[in-house]
C-alpha cells in the first residue's frame, strides 16, 4: 500500500482539525526540514525513526528494451530506519 502526501495532509487535517492549506504547509515544511538537515548529518526523531544518507556506488545499468548498457553514477540516497517502538507496535 502506498501513501501519498495528499493522504498524509488529509489525515493531519482530520486529526488536528485544520484546513487543507495548513495541513499541506505542515507536511511540506516537515519534508523541507528533513531535506535540509539531512545534507549535513543524520536526523533522529525519537520514537519514530532515523533518516540517514546512504551512498550507492557507481554501477552498470541496462535498458531492458534495447539491452544497451550505460553507467549509473554514484548517488546519495535518503534512507529511513524505523524505531524499535514503531516495530513493537506493528508486531
C-alpha positions as CSV (number, residue, x, y, z in Angstrom):
1,X,0.0,0.0,0.0
2,X,1.3,3.4,-0.9
3,X,0.5,6.6,0.9
4,X,0.8,10.0,-0.7
5,X,1.5,13.5,0.6
6,X,-2.2,14.2,-0.1
7,X,-3.3,11.3,2.1
8,X,-1.0,12.4,4.9
9,X,-2.3,16.0,4.6
10,X,-5.9,14.7,4.7
11,X,-5.2,12.8,7.9
12,X,-3.5,15.8,9.5
13,X,-6.5,17.9,8.6
14,X,-8.9,15.4,10.2
15,X,-7.0,14.8,13.4
16,X,-5.7,18.3,14.0
17,X,-9.0,20.0,12.9
18,X,-7.2,22.3,10.5
19,X,-7.9,23.4,6.9
20,X,-6.3,21.9,3.7
21,X,-3.8,24.8,3.3
22,X,-2.4,24.4,6.9
23,X,-2.1,20.6,6.7
24,X,-0.3,20.9,3.3
25,X,2.1,23.5,4.7
26,X,2.8,21.3,7.7
27,X,3.7,18.3,5.6
28,X,5.7,20.4,3.1
29,X,7.6,22.1,6.0
30,X,8.4,18.7,7.5
31,X,9.8,17.4,4.2
32,X,11.9,20.6,3.7
33,X,13.4,20.3,7.2
34,X,14.3,16.7,6.6
35,X,15.9,17.5,3.2
36,X,17.9,20.5,4.6
37,X,19.1,18.9,7.8
38,X,19.9,15.5,6.2
39,X,22.6,17.1,3.9
40,X,24.9,17.6,6.9
41,X,24.1,14.8,9.3
42,X,21.6,12.1,10.4
43,X,18.2,13.1,11.7
44,X,16.8,11.1,14.6
45,X,13.2,11.6,15.6
46,X,12.6,9.9,19.0
47,X,10.1,7.0,18.9
48,X,9.7,7.4,15.1
49,X,12.9,6.7,13.3
50,X,16.2,7.9,11.8
51,X,16.9,9.5,8.4
52,X,20.4,8.7,7.2
53,X,22.3,9.4,4.0
54,X,23.3,6.2,2.1
55,X,25.8,6.3,-0.8
56,X,25.1,3.9,-3.6
57,X,28.1,3.1,-5.7
58,X,28.5,3.6,-9.4
59,X,27.1,0.6,-11.4
60,X,26.2,-0.5,-14.8
61,X,22.6,-0.2,-15.8
62,X,20.8,-1.8,-18.7
63,X,17.9,-0.6,-20.9
64,X,15.5,-3.6,-20.7
65,X,14.0,-2.8,-24.1
66,X,17.2,-2.5,-26.1
67,X,19.8,-4.2,-23.9
68,X,22.1,-1.1,-24.1
69,X,24.4,-0.7,-21.1
70,X,25.2,2.6,-19.5
71,X,26.9,3.7,-16.3
72,X,24.7,5.0,-13.4
73,X,26.7,7.4,-11.4
74,X,27.3,7.2,-7.6
75,X,24.3,8.8,-5.7
76,X,23.4,9.8,-2.2
77,X,20.0,8.5,-1.1
78,X,18.0,9.3,2.0
79,X,17.4,6.1,4.0
80,X,14.8,5.7,6.8
81,X,15.2,3.3,9.6
82,X,12.1,2.7,11.8
83,X,12.5,3.0,15.6
84,X,12.0,-0.1,17.8
85,X,8.9,1.5,19.4
86,X,7.2,1.5,16.0
87,X,8.3,-2.0,15.2
88,X,6.9,-3.2,18.5
89,X,3.6,-1.6,17.8
90,X,3.4,-3.3,14.4
91,X,4.2,-6.7,15.7
